[in-house]
Amino acid sequence: MTSESATTPTGGAAPDAPLLTVRGLRKSFGEHVVLHDVDLEVQPGECVVLIGASGSGKSTLLRCVNLLEQVDDGVITLGGLDITDPRVDADEVRSRTGIVFQAYNLFPHLSVLDNVTLAPRRVHRVARAEAERRAMAMLDRVGLAEKARARPDDLSGGQQQRVAIARAMVNSPQLLLLDEVTSALDPELVGEVLDLLRDLRAEGMTMILSTHEMGFARNVADTVCFLDGGRILEQGAPAEVLGAPREPRTRQFLSRLVS
């Protein structure tokens, strides 16, 4: 489906169109090509899991979707809007997406509440009272309302990552992007973050996430994409890609991960 067929005459998404389409995405850093002609579709309410070795392009793909990286070629359409058009306001696009990184990236000198309200107030010009109302509702949603006045250093790693997810969700994004959000956590803290993501998934949040948690991917994903050398080498239902992969490289990656 082209970006033209996915839009209505007014530029909005057609009722049956994917929420996100990526066509021919290419990204290089100097002479090093990180993404090679990547194609991807994400339907509303779908959970897409990206797997692959470090350096395969997973993080760069997520950063391109959030316009943290400028693409060299290709088209990304979000909700019928070509977000790779240079005339598009990047801040407006980022209000439609939320992104959470491996590192929590919380400001240590600010309270939890101020971390969550910073972007709504400074970037989107939301009044403080409204921003704090939204933030408290989201902190309650992730089970941390009582920590609103705490500093990040007073929280566990799992709690900090839940604050980061609350920050990404506070503007009610259409799409949530998560980049290895459990890999920096101690093993006993991984479960609380994965449980939150399961809840968001059950509520219909559209998500793209990169992870090495294969059990989580098997249970939660609608689609699993295996990236290798900057290409989506294989994609399909979890039972297919994780249980009976077609590509030898996918089988090799999964066997090494298990061992």
N, C-alpha and C positions, 0 to 999 in steps of 0.2 A: 504494500500500500504506500503510495507516495504521500508527501505532506499535503499536496493539494486535495487528494481524495479524502484525507482525514479531517478536513475543515469544512465548516459551513460557509455560505457566502459572506457572513460578517466576520469570519476569521476564528470563530469558536470551534470547539471539537464537535464533530458529528456524534449523535447519540451512541452509535455502536463502534466508535473509533477507539483505538488504544489511548491510554492517558499519555504514554510516552512512546515516541518512536525515535530510533537512532538509525541513520542511514549513511553508510560509507564513511564512518567516523575514522579520521586519521589524526594522530598526534605524534609529534617528534620533539625531542629535546636535542638541539644541535643535529648531529648526524645520526643519532640513535632514534629509531622509530619505535615508539612505545605501543601505539595502537594502529593496527592495519585494517582498514575497511571494515570496521565493526558494524554489524546490523543487530538491532534488538527492538523488541516490542514489549511493552508492559501494559496489561489491561488494568482498569480501575479495580482496586481491591486485591490485586495479585501480589504475591510475595516471590520475588526473583532472587535466587541466591547465586552469587559468583564464587567459584572455587578455582584454585590454581596456585602454583608455586609463587613465592615472592618474586616480584619483578615481571609477572605475567601481564600486568596492565589493569588489574582490578581497581586499585586506588585511583589511577589516572582516569579510568572510565567514570567513576563516581564524581571525581572533581570536575570533569568536563560537563557532566550533566548539571552540576551546580554552578557552572561558569567560573569556577576557581582556576580553571585552565582554559586558555583560548585554543579552540580547535584549529587545526591546519586545513582540514577539508571535511566535508560531510555536513549533514543537517541533523539537528536535534529538535524535535517538536514536542512541546509539553502542553497538553490541553488545547491543541490546535494552533499554538503559537510557535513560530520558528524562533527559538531562543538563540540560535546561532547568527541571526540577523544582527549586524553591528548596530542597528538603530534601536534594538531592544534594550530597555533599562535593566541592567544586571540586578540591581537591588529589588526591582519588582519581581524578577524571576526567582530570586532567592526567597522572597516572601511566599512563593508557591512551594518551595522545597525546604526541607530541613536536613541538615547533615550532621552526623556524629562521627568523631574520629576515634582511633585507637587510644590516643592520649586525650584526656578529658578536656584540656584547653580551657579550664576555668580560671578566672582571675582570682589569685589567692587573697588579694587585699579587699575584695568585695564580698559581701554576704551572698548566700545562696540566692536570696530573692533578687538582689541587684544583678547577679550574673544572668538570671533568667529574664529580667526586664530590660537589660541593657540594649539589645537590638530593637525591640519594639519602641523604646523611647527615643533612642538616638538615630536609628535608621528610618523607622517607619512613622516617627513623630506621633506615637500614641501617648496620650496624657498619662502621667504617672499613676493616678488612681486606677485607670482602666488597665494599664499594663500590670499593675500589682494584682488586680482582681483576676486577670487571666493567669498570671504566674502562680498565684496561690491555688487556683483550681487545678492547674497542671501538676504542681508539686503534690497536692493531695492525691491526684491520679496516680503518681508514681510512688506514693507512700512516704513522702518526705515533707509534708506540710509543717511538721513540728521542727524541722531543721531550717526553716526559712531565714532565720537571723544568724545561723551559724556560718562560719567561714569554711571554705572547702577543705582546709587542712584538718578540720575537726571531724571530717567524715571518712568512712572507709572507702576503698577504691570502688566497690560496687555501688555505694551511695553516690559517689562523685559521678560515676557514669550514668546513673539514673537522673541526676541533676542535668547532665549534658543532654540526655534524651528529652527531659522536660523543656530545656531551652530550645531544642530543635522543634518541639511540638507546639510551642506557645502561640505561634501565629497560625495554627490550624493548617499546616501545609497539605497540599495535594499528594505529595510524594515525600517519603522519608528515606534517606540514604544513610547507610551505616557501614563504616569501614573498619572491620576487625575489632568490633567494640568490646570484645571479651579477651582479646589476646594479651592485654597488659594487666589483667586481673589475676590475683591468686586463685587457684582452683576452687576453693570453697566459696568464692564470691561470684563465680561465673553464673551459677544457677539463678541468682536473684535477677540478674540482667536478662538472661534468656527467658525467665518466666514473664518479665514485663513485655518482652518482644512477642511472646506467644499471645499475651492478652491483647496487645495492639493488633496483631494479625487477626485474632478472632473477632475484633471489632470492625474489621474491614479496612484497616490502614494499608495503603499501597506502599510497598517497601522494596528496595533493592539493597541487599547487604552482601558484603564479602565476609567469609568466615572459614575457619578450619574445623568448626564444630559440625562434623558430618551427621551425627545423630539428630541435631537440631535441624539441619538442612533436610534430612530425610522426612522428618515429622511435620515440618512447617511450610516448606517451599511448595509453590505450585510448579515452578520451573527452576531447574539447576543449569547454570552455564559454566562449562569448564573452559577457562582461558589459558592459552599457552602461546608464548611468544607474541603477545599482543593481539591474538586472534581468538574469537570464540570458536574453539575447535569442535565442541559438541554441546548440544543443549536439548533438554527434554524434561519429562517428568522425573522426580527423584528416583523412582523405582528403576527407570531406564538408565539414567546417567550414573547413579551410584550403585545400582544393583547389577546391571548388565550393560556396561559401557561398550560402545561400538569401536571406539578409537583405541589403538594400542597405547598412545600417550596418556589417555585418561586412565586406563587400567594401571599403567606404570605409576602414575601420580597417586592413585588411591591405594595401591599396594604399599608404597613407601610411607604413606600417611598412617596406615594401620600398623605397619611394623615399627 
